[in-house]
Structure formats: structure tokens, C-alpha cells
Amino acid sequence: MGGAHPGELDRSTAGQPGKYTFCAAENAAENPWEPLHVERRFREDQSVVTVYGAGGIFDLNDRSSKTATDLMHMLANSLKIMGSNSYLVGGEILLTICPQHAAILKRDKVSKQELKEYLWNNTWNPAEDFPESYCRDEVEPLADPD
């Protein structure tokens, strides 16, 4: 798909469905913020598709948080997974929020920007938590990039 041939453009060790088969839509009725496509400077009346090369899904199950503070704390601590590709090489994380969690954030008047800033400031691990080889940048690629 899209020219991704094993060993050529696609250099993954193992394939997974996140490369091209996941599909999600925004729940406009229960979204407390502007839609993603509007944030990305499209008109609200435009129909837009966002394509994201996911590394798979990670289900964050939280039925206990009753406040935005508790919810954001849980989200931040769940997203800082040391061994993930996004964490190690600076990729993006696509976070979707269920209607129940969106309602908590809306009720507690947390803007999308405030949530982004909180997650940015709280999804890091101290260097001493990583193996020494990571800190010295001794991680070797699995294949020759040339």
C-alpha cells in the first residue's frame, strides 16, 4: 500500500494494522472543543480526512477519574511509555478522548490548549529511568538505512 514494500520503504520488524486500516471520526455533538480540521485551519463546513500512521492502539481505561485534574494525571502517566516509537524518536501521539472524559474536561473548563500543555509538561521520564545506552545514544538501527 502506498509503495510500502518490506525492506524498502517499510523497514518495520513486524507489521501491524495501524499503518492503514484504523478509522475514527470525531463526535461533533459531544466534542467540547473546535474540531481537529478547524484547528488545522480548514473551514468548519469542509469535509476533511486526517491520515495518521499509527503504531497501534493503546487503550487507556479510566472509569475512576471524576475531575479533570485526576483525568489529566492519568492520561499523562499512561502516555509516557518509554519503549514506544513515538516516545523514543519524537513521533506524534494521536489521543482520542471518549465522550465521558470530554464531559469531565468541559465541566471543569479545561481547554484543548490547556490539556495539550499539561500533557506536554507531564509526559516525560527522567533520564535516570532509561538504560544507560539510551542516554548515550548507543541505540543501533535494526537495518542499514542506506
N, C-alpha and C positions, 0 to 999 in steps of 0.2 A: 504494500500500500504506500503510495506517495514516494516510491523509489527507495523504500527502506529494505534493503537486501541484507540478510545476515552476513556479518563480517565486512560489509562495505559501509554504507551509511548508518546502518543499525549495528552498533557494537555492543549490545547488551549481552550479558551472560545467559539470561533466561528471559523469554518473552512473557508478557502479561497483558491482560485485556485493556488496561488503562491507556494504551497507546492510541487506540482509535475507536473503541466501542462504547465508552460510557456516554450517557446523555442525560442532561439535567436541565430543568427550566426554573426560572425564578417564579416564586409565588408572589405575584404583584399585590394581591389582596392582603397578604399578611406581612409584607416587607415594610419595616418601619423607615427605611431609607430610600434614597433615589436608586433606581435600577442600575445595574452594573454598566449597561450600554450607555446610559446618560452620563454616568461618572467618567466614562471613556470618551466623552464628547460627541456622542451620537444624539440625534433628536429623540425625544421621548416616543414619538409616533413611528419611528423606524423599527423595522423588524431586523434584529441583529443576532448573529450566532457567534459565540466565543469558542474558539478551539483551544484546548489545553492538553498538552501531552502529559498525562498523569502517570505517576509511578505506582499507581494502585490506590486503593482506598484504605483509610484508617478510620474506623468507626469510633467516635467519641461518645460514650454512653454516660450521660449525666442526668439522672432524674432527681437529684438531691438539691442542686443549687436553687435557692429561692430569691437571691439577689444578684444584680449584675456583677457586683464585686466578686462573689463566690464563683459565678459562671466564668468570668474572665480569668480568674486564677486557675480554674480547672482547664480552660482552653489553652492558656499559655503553657502550663506544665505538661499538657498532653502533646503539644506541637513540637517541643524541643527534644526530638528523638535523635540521639547522637549519630546513629549509623545511617540515617536516611540520605538519599542522594541530594535532596533539596537542602538539607542542613549542611552537608559537607562541602558542596560545590556552589552554594549560593543560588539555588533554583527558587522558583516561586512556589508558594503553597496556596492551593485553592481551598478555602474554607467555606463550606456551606453551613448554614445555621437553620435548624428546624424552627417551625412556627412557635413552639413553646418557648424556646430560648430567645427568639426575636421579640416575643411579647415581654419577657423579663427585661431585656435591654431597652425596649421602648418605654416601659413603665418607669424604669429608673433613669430615663432621659440620657442614655448613652448614645452618642452619635457614632456613625460609622468611622469617622476620623479618630475619635477617642478610642474606639476599640482597636483600630489599626495601630495607633501609637502605643497603647497598652501592650499589645501582643509584640510589637517590635522591641519594646524595652524589657520584656519579660520572657522571651523565648530564647534565651542564651544559656549556655552551660559554662562554668568556669574552666579555664584551660587545664587546671589540675585534675579535672574529671576525665579528660581524654588520655588515651595511651600516649606515652612519650613520642612515639613515632609520628602521631598526628601533629603534635606541637612542633616537631622539627621538619614537618612537611616531607616525611620519608615514605608517603603512600605512593606505591608504584601502580601505574596503569595495568589493567589485565591484558591489554593488547597494545601492540605498537601503533601509535596514532598515525604513523606515516604509511 
